[in-house]
Amino acid sequence: MRILHVFKTYLPDTHGGIEHVIRQMCLATKAFGIHHSILTLSKHPVPERLEVDGVSVRRVKQDLDLASTGMALSAFKAFAEEARDVDLVHFHFPWPFMDVLQMLVRPGKPYVVSYHSDIVKQRHLLKLYAPLMQHFLDNARCVIAATEPYRRSSPTLSRLGAKVRVIPYGLDPASYPTAAPQRIAQWQQRLGQRYLLFVGVLRYYKGLHLLLEALEGLDYPLAVVGAGPENEALRAQCERVGLRNCHFLGRQSEENLAALYAGCESFVFPSHLRSEAFGMALLEAAMYGKPMLSCEIGSGMSEINLNGQTGIGVPPEPAALRKGLMTLWEDAELRSRYGQAARARFETHFHSEIMASKLIEVYREALP
């Protein structure tokens, strides 16, 4: 079976959560005879074709970015060519331009859609886009949501009814490098033996401004891994409120990331808007057996981090985050219990093998 994944960005150009979901989907189903390829945009598509984890990636030059929607005139020809040689197309929503690609090219192949999140920031433009979006989703063989709470709480998914299948994202621990003790020690020497960790693209919905406000006066060491458009504003906020122990580390290699996860005391993930539908970094923290602090916003985060079992879930408010931070920081036994439960839940609910079996079932059902 040959599957073409279509999304606006992919590795190695960008390292967001959806990119890593696609990567894990490809890795997890490869052993079952599923052959994947990826079509994406890039600001610098040189070379045009490359392999990532043995998967063919074709990048076309992005011509325009409007309201976080990358567009490319050459994508129409590329999509027609790539879709010609596959059995099924797997689109990754949201990216309105792919709806246009499907509508105009009409490759004649069945398609499924992974619905990664509602459209939140561009809600005014959503009124214009809604008819095209509805047509696109209505004609999919299946729409995949990551969690049952998100399926129930999303107006778009609720409208689709039985067309929606819930398949939680999964990770394969073997696809991550082993955390080297020497690297763990180096990071702890730099950050402190006890430090909090955040990993993610620094976007508006990540809630880091709330976390920094919550940390004012506590001075707990915080390592922020990632880059993005909110970087300068967050650094300025640290200066403004006098945080001396906040370390902006930018992007890090996979080896360094493994060491940072392994060495941190607790993982914090304060995303406060429904653009954060799941939280792949939160899932990685569970895989590493770390106690977690996250916000309860009716998204998939509440499925990964069960409040009072694997960590603490709080309203997206600085005061609540502050209370959660202090609770974790001051109670070693609680951290240990949460961390062990987080790893156990990962094994039973979020391992890549579980995702692979359900995904293959959807693929087979979608084929004529």
DAHU-V977157 format. One record per residue. N is the residue number from 1. SS is DSSP state (hx for helix, st for strand, lp for the rest). PHI is phi in whole degrees, 0 to 359 (none if undefined). Layout:
N	SS	PHI
N	SS	PHI
This chain:
1	lp	none
2	st	246
3	st	239
4	st	254
5	st	268
6	st	233
7	lp	205
8	lp	290
9	lp	218
10	lp	200
11	lp	298
12	lp	270
13	lp	295
14	lp	226
15	lp	228
16	lp	279
17	hx	296
18	hx	295
19	hx	303
20	hx	285
21	hx	297
22	hx	300
23	hx	301
24	hx	293
25	hx	299
26	hx	295
27	hx	296
28	hx	289
29	hx	260
30	hx	301
31	lp	291
32	lp	260
33	lp	82
34	lp	267
35	st	253
36	st	251
37	st	219
38	st	226
39	st	245
40	st	210
41	st	259
42	st	205
43	lp	286
44	lp	224
45	lp	278
46	lp	233
47	lp	282
48	lp	291
49	st	243
50	st	207
51	st	246
52	st	235
53	lp	56
54	lp	79
55	st	254
56	st	287
57	st	240
58	st	252
59	st	248
60	st	247
61	st	291
62	lp	286
63	lp	265
64	st	206
65	st	231
66	st	236
67	lp	53
68	lp	64
69	st	243
70	st	289
71	st	224
72	lp	205
73	lp	296
74	lp	288
75	hx	292
76	hx	296
77	hx	294
78	hx	296
79	hx	296
80	hx	299
81	hx	291
82	hx	290
83	hx	289
84	hx	299
85	lp	257
86	lp	238
87	lp	267
88	st	208
89	st	253
90	st	244
91	st	274
92	st	238
93	st	265
94	lp	260
95	lp	195
96	hx	307
97	hx	296
98	hx	289
99	hx	298
100	hx	294
101	hx	305
102	hx	296
103	hx	293
104	hx	273
105	hx	280
106	lp	46
107	lp	288
108	lp	76
109	lp	248
110	st	297
111	st	218
112	st	240
113	st	230
114	st	274
115	st	267
116	lp	279
117	lp	192
118	lp	293
119	lp	272
120	lp	249
121	lp	293
122	lp	264
123	hx	294
124	hx	288
125	hx	291
126	hx	300
127	hx	298
128	hx	284
129	hx	279
130	hx	309
131	hx	298
132	hx	293
133	hx	300
134	hx	296
135	hx	297
136	hx	297
137	hx	289
138	hx	297
139	lp	267
140	lp	287
141	lp	292
142	st	202
143	st	244
144	st	256
145	st	250
146	lp	276
147	lp	216
148	hx	294
149	hx	302
150	hx	290
151	hx	300
152	hx	290
153	hx	269
154	lp	271
155	hx	302
156	hx	294
157	hx	291
158	hx	301
159	hx	294
160	hx	278
161	hx	58
162	hx	289
163	hx	293
164	st	272
165	st	242
166	st	264
167	lp	228
168	lp	300
169	lp	297
170	lp	223
171	st	235
172	lp	255
173	hx	305
174	hx	291
175	hx	277
176	lp	253
177	lp	291
178	lp	288
179	lp	287
180	lp	284
181	hx	306
182	hx	295
183	hx	292
184	hx	302
185	hx	296
186	hx	297
187	hx	292
188	hx	292
189	hx	293
190	hx	281
191	hx	262
192	lp	116
193	lp	298
194	lp	242
195	lp	212
196	st	270
197	st	230
198	st	235
199	st	229
200	lp	162
201	lp	290
202	lp	278
203	lp	251
204	hx	300
205	hx	270
206	hx	283
207	lp	71
208	hx	294
209	hx	296
210	hx	290
211	hx	295
212	hx	296
213	hx	296
214	hx	294
215	hx	277
216	lp	304
217	lp	88
218	lp	274
219	lp	62
220	lp	290
221	lp	297
222	st	233
223	st	259
224	st	252
225	st	255
226	st	138
227	lp	229
228	lp	160
229	lp	294
230	lp	268
231	hx	304
232	hx	293
233	hx	296
234	hx	290
235	hx	299
236	hx	296
237	hx	296
238	hx	302
239	hx	296
240	hx	295
241	hx	263
242	lp	79
243	lp	280
244	lp	261
245	lp	244
246	st	259
247	st	247
248	st	271
249	st	261
250	st	66
251	lp	289
252	lp	230
253	lp	294
254	hx	300
255	hx	293
256	hx	292
257	hx	300
258	hx	301
259	hx	292
260	hx	293
261	hx	299
262	hx	296
263	hx	270
264	lp	288
265	lp	272
266	st	216
267	st	248
268	st	243
269	st	214
270	lp	270
271	lp	309
272	lp	240
273	lp	234
274	lp	287
275	lp	300
276	lp	272
277	lp	277
278	lp	219
279	lp	103
280	hx	295
281	hx	294
282	hx	297
283	hx	294
284	hx	298
285	hx	298
286	hx	297
287	hx	300
288	lp	277
289	lp	70
290	lp	254
291	st	294
292	st	234
293	st	235
294	st	216
295	st	262
296	lp	268
297	lp	230
298	lp	77
299	lp	249
300	lp	294
301	hx	302
302	hx	287
303	hx	276
304	hx	281
305	lp	257
306	lp	279
307	st	303
308	lp	85
309	lp	238
310	lp	251
311	st	169
312	st	238
313	st	248
314	st	227
315	lp	298
316	lp	283
317	lp	223
318	hx	305
319	hx	296
320	hx	291
321	hx	297
322	hx	298
323	hx	297
324	hx	295
325	hx	301
326	hx	294
327	hx	298
328	hx	294
329	hx	296
330	hx	264
331	lp	232
332	hx	295
333	hx	295
334	hx	296
335	hx	300
336	hx	298
337	hx	294
338	hx	297
339	hx	297
340	hx	296
341	hx	292
342	hx	296
343	hx	294
344	hx	296
345	hx	293
346	hx	303
347	hx	297
348	hx	270
349	hx	236
350	lp	232
351	st	288
352	hx	300
353	hx	297
354	hx	293
355	hx	300
356	hx	299
357	hx	296
358	hx	288
359	hx	292
360	hx	298
361	hx	299
362	hx	295
363	hx	303
364	hx	294
365	hx	293
366	hx	284
367	lp	285
368	lp	299
